[in-house]
């Protein structure tokens, strides 16, 4: 092959590759961000897990996975928000166990078994506080039973409830509702029905709550 022909082929290939790179960058730049296409979550009902002032002007709905590292990262922020904004906000937790997390469903079942005995939020805290202790176990059931005992649950009832199809239906109902509105990652937060980009700091999260409270009072 003539040298000029080789050069032409080389440069033609280079131009094609460059064009593909540019096209990819443009596509990535124009791709909607996380939550951009989410619709509003289902209304809060008596079936939801809710903590905080029931008449608060701000409602935060969290779709979470107890094994999700990002959810674990946000747990201290959420706890602090509840503690310091108790008159301003209430938190609603909805289950969204991801398939790639092998113990997420078992953890969710543990929280629901605790909920039967009025200890959902206490178990919620134990699961997130100790996430590293059980996330990678082949079978975390003994650790979860230990948490149940620590909370003073009736262990006979707990053992019966932990495999209940009724409690599993509660979890899948939350999950199905999340899928229906477009959720595909955790944690996903809504503030007064509007999805937010997860704030990187407590102060920024608190500012969103304060702004929402101000708007609702006008």
C-alpha positions in Angstrom: 0.0 0.0 0.0 1.3 3.5 -0.9 2.5 5.6 2.1 -0.1 8.4 1.3 -2.9 5.8 1.4 -1.7 4.6 4.8 -1.7 8.2 6.0 -5.2 8.8 4.7 -6.5 5.7 6.4 -4.8 6.6 9.7 -6.1 10.1 9.7 -9.6 9.0 8.7 -9.6 6.5 11.6 -8.4 9.2 14.0 -11.1 11.6 12.9 -13.8 8.8 13.4 -12.5 8.0 16.9 -12.3 11.7 17.8 -15.8 12.1 16.6 -17.0 9.2 18.7 -15.3 10.6 21.8 -16.9 14.1 21.3 -20.3 12.5 20.7 -19.9 10.5 23.9 -19.0 13.6 25.9 -21.9 15.5 24.5 -24.3 12.6 25.3 -22.9 12.4 28.8 -23.2 16.1 29.3 -26.8 16.2 28.2 -27.9 13.1 30.1 -30.4 13.9 32.8 -29.0 13.8 36.3 -30.1 11.3 39.0 -33.8 11.7 39.8 -34.4 14.1 36.9 -37.3 12.0 35.6 -38.8 10.9 38.9 -42.4 11.5 39.6 -43.8 12.3 43.1 -43.8 9.5 45.7 -47.1 8.0 46.9 -48.7 9.9 49.7 -47.8 9.2 53.3 -50.2 6.8 55.0 -50.7 5.1 58.4 -48.8 2.1 56.9 -45.5 4.2 56.6 -42.7 4.3 59.1 -42.7 8.0 60.3 -40.7 9.7 63.0 -40.8 13.4 64.0 -43.6 15.9 64.3 -46.6 14.5 62.6 -47.8 18.1 61.7 -44.4 19.3 60.6 -44.3 21.6 57.6 -41.5 19.5 56.0 -41.8 15.8 55.1 -38.7 13.9 54.1 -39.2 10.6 52.4 -36.2 8.3 52.2 -36.1 5.3 49.9 -33.3 3.3 51.5 -31.4 0.0 51.7 -29.9 -1.0 55.0 -26.8 -2.5 53.3 -26.2 0.4 51.0 -22.9 2.2 51.9 -24.3 5.6 50.7 -27.4 5.1 53.0 -25.0 4.3 55.8 -23.1 7.4 55.1 -26.3 9.6 55.3 -27.6 7.9 58.4 -25.7 10.3 60.9 -26.9 13.3 58.9 -30.5 12.1 58.9 -30.3 11.4 62.7 -28.9 14.8 63.3 -31.6 16.4 61.2 -34.3 14.6 63.2 -32.7 15.6 66.5 -32.2 19.3 65.6 -35.2 19.9 63.4 -37.9 17.9 65.3 -40.4 20.7 65.1 -39.8 21.4 61.5 -39.6 18.0 59.8 -40.7 14.4 59.9 -38.9 11.5 58.3 -40.6 8.7 56.4 -38.6 5.6 55.6 -39.5 3.3 52.7 -37.7 0.1 51.8 -35.8 -0.2 48.6 -33.4 -3.2 49.0 -31.1 -3.4 46.0 -30.6 -6.8 44.3 -26.8 -6.5 44.5 -26.9 -6.4 48.3 -27.3 -10.0 49.4 -28.3 -9.1 53.0 -30.5 -6.1 52.3 -33.8 -8.0 52.2 -32.9 -9.9 55.4 -32.1 -6.6 57.1 -35.3 -5.1 55.9 -37.2 -8.1 57.3 -35.5 -7.7 60.6 -36.6 -4.1 60.8 -40.2 -5.1 60.0 -40.1 -7.8 62.6 -39.0 -5.2 65.1 -41.8 -2.9 63.8 -44.4 -5.5 64.8 -43.3 -4.9 68.4 -43.0 -1.1 68.1 -39.3 -1.0 67.7 -38.8 -0.1 64.0 -36.7 3.0 64.5 -34.6 1.4 67.2 -33.7 -1.4 64.8 -33.2 1.1 61.9 -30.5 2.7 64.0 -28.8 -0.5 65.0 -28.7 -1.8 61.4 -27.1 1.4 60.1 -24.8 1.9 63.1 -23.4 -1.6 62.7 -23.6 -1.9 58.9 -20.0 -3.0 58.6 -20.5 -5.9 61.0 -23.1 -7.7 59.0 -23.0 -6.5 55.4 -20.5 -9.1 54.1 -21.7 -12.1 56.1 -23.0 -15.2 54.4 -25.7 -15.4 57.0 -26.3 -12.4 59.3 -29.4 -13.9 61.0 -27.6 -14.5 64.4 -26.4 -10.9 64.5 -29.9 -9.7 63.7 -31.3 -11.9 66.4 -28.8 -10.3 68.8 -30.0 -6.9 67.9 -33.6 -8.0 68.5 -32.6 -9.3 71.9 -30.7 -6.1 72.7 -33.9 -4.2 72.0 -35.8 -6.4 74.4 -38.1 -8.0 71.7 -40.1 -11.1 72.4 -37.8 -13.6 70.7 -40.5 -16.2 70.1 -42.6 -13.6 68.2 -39.5 -12.2 66.4 -38.5 -15.7 65.2 -42.0 -16.3 63.9 -42.3 -12.9 62.2 -38.8 -12.9 60.6 -39.9 -15.2 57.9 -43.4 -13.8 57.5 -44.7 -13.4 53.9 -46.9 -10.5 55.2 -43.8 -8.5 56.3 -42.1 -9.3 53.0 -45.1 -7.9 51.2 -44.7 -4.7 53.1 -41.1 -4.4 51.8 -41.9 -5.3 48.2 -44.8 -2.8 48.3 -42.4 0.0 49.2 -40.0 -1.2 46.6 -42.7 -1.6 43.8 -43.9 1.9 44.6 -40.3 3.3 44.3 -39.8 1.5 41.0 -43.1 2.9 39.7 -41.9 6.4 40.2 -38.5 5.8 38.6 -36.2 5.1 41.5 -33.1 3.0 40.7 -30.6 4.0 43.4 -30.4 4.6 47.2 -30.7 6.7 49.1 -33.3 8.7 47.2 -34.7 11.6 49.2 -37.8 13.6 48.6 -38.5 16.9 50.4 -42.2 17.8 50.4 -42.7 15.5 47.4 -39.8 16.8 45.3 -36.8 14.7 44.7 -33.5 16.3 45.7 -29.9 15.8 44.7 -28.3 14.3 47.8 -26.6 17.2 49.7 -22.9 16.6 50.4 -23.1 18.1 53.9 -25.4 18.4 56.9 -25.5 22.2 56.5 -26.7 22.0 52.9 -29.3 19.4 53.8 -30.5 21.6 56.7 -30.7 24.6 54.4 -33.0 22.6 52.1 -35.3 21.8 55.0 -35.3 25.4 56.2 -36.1 26.6 52.7 -39.0 24.1 52.4 -40.4 25.1 55.8 -40.2 28.8 54.9 -42.0 28.1 51.6 -44.8 26.1 53.2 -45.5 28.9 55.7 -46.1 31.5 53.0 
